[in-house]
Amino acid sequence: MEIKINSNTRNELLSRSEIAFTATYEGATPSRMDIGAKIAALQNVPIENLILSPLQSRFGLRAVQGVARIYDSAEALKATERAYLVARGQKKEEAQ
């Protein structure tokens, strides 16, 4: 998977960076966790401070366009983002 950053905007009011990107891939569509981990590694930030929303793919193209929001801290993320978006980015708990 290759990720191309289209724009990187700093939003000081919300203590975050907003990154528009295009991810190209071979084979199956990558999961949100895979895309988030790759962007976090490229930007050298913890994955816990990153939210992906929205992700859009088109039929027949092997590319996904999206926006990643990277917060300065976990507290800023929890104060700003909706709970379902935060939960969407977390790993699912294993059934016991």
C-alpha positions, -999 to +999 in steps of 0.1 A: +000+000+000+013+034-009+000+066+006+002+100-011-005+131+011-025+156-009-027+184+017-016+189+053-034+217+072-028+227+108-059+236+129-046+254+160-081+260+174-088+222+177-051+212+183-049+190+153-035+185+118-059+176+090-043+154+063-061+146+030-046+115+014-049+090-014-040+053-006-033+030-036-032-007-030-030-041-047-055-069-038-081-065-012-091-031+002-070-024+033-087-020+067-091+013+085-066+000+111-040-007+083-044+027+067-043+044+101-012+026+112+006+035+079-003+072+082+007+073+119+041+057+109+046+083+081+038+112+104+056+097+134+026+101+158+009+076+181-021+058+164-042+066+194-042+103+184-054+096+149-090+095+135-099+085+099-131+100+085-143+098+058-128+071+036-141+069+000-134+043-026-148+040-061-157+008-079-130-005-101-102+017-088-076+004-064-075+036-044-091+051-013-093+088-006-097+101+029-090+126+056-069+118+087-071+141+118-041+139+140-045+154+175-017+167+197-030+147+227-056+120+235-075+145+257-079+169+227-092+140+206-118+129+232-129+165+238-136+170+200-145+138+183-177+119+185-176+086+205-185+064+176-156+077+155-132+071+184-146+035+188-143+029+151-106+034+152-099+010+181-092-027+179-121-049+187-120-068+220-115-105+217-144-126+229-136-145+261 
